[in-house]
């Protein structure tokens, strides 16, 4: 038997300063994670965004409509216990980054890819110490070992919340470079999404 869906029982959700960061209270009741830990996030902006998710609940509580809450739960409950595996999984995208595989034709598409992607490969080389090899076609081209090590170090530098966010950025875009650029404030998330969809936009 499935559990009876929980329904809204609170009047107002609010971000609240707590030890170690910011929590979210449903009226006077603090949110906790599925693992029973206090839901404490590092910034007030994130806590306010989570509170807004809960304020938007009407009737039944639907987890799929609480993406920031689920991300925070993952950062608190799951990532610390599996940190190395999470880092490995994200860093693996550097070995086959979207930005490194270019169209042979039409020339206009190849030119658009170069214009959009080359600056971010240059950024990776300059900022992360991770120069990357770009090739024409889809045949896998191994990246230099020092480059892969530098990319992994950049991923490993993120805390649990950063890893959760980076994982979303990278898996959605197919590019570790774009994900790291967004994580480090060098690139806007919307711009990164557009860059990751150059091929699809061309086909459309």
Secondary structure, DSSP 8 states (H G I E B T S, - for coil): ------B---S-EEEEEETTEEEEEETTEE-B-TTS-B-EES-HHHHHHHHHHHHT--SB--GGG-HHHHHHHIIIIIIGGGHHHHHHHHHGGGGG-GGGEE-SS-HHHHHHHHHHHHHHHHHHHHHSS-----EESSS-----HHHHHHHHHHHHTS-HHHHHHHHHHHHHHS-HHHHHHHHTTSS-HHHHHHHHTHHHHHH-
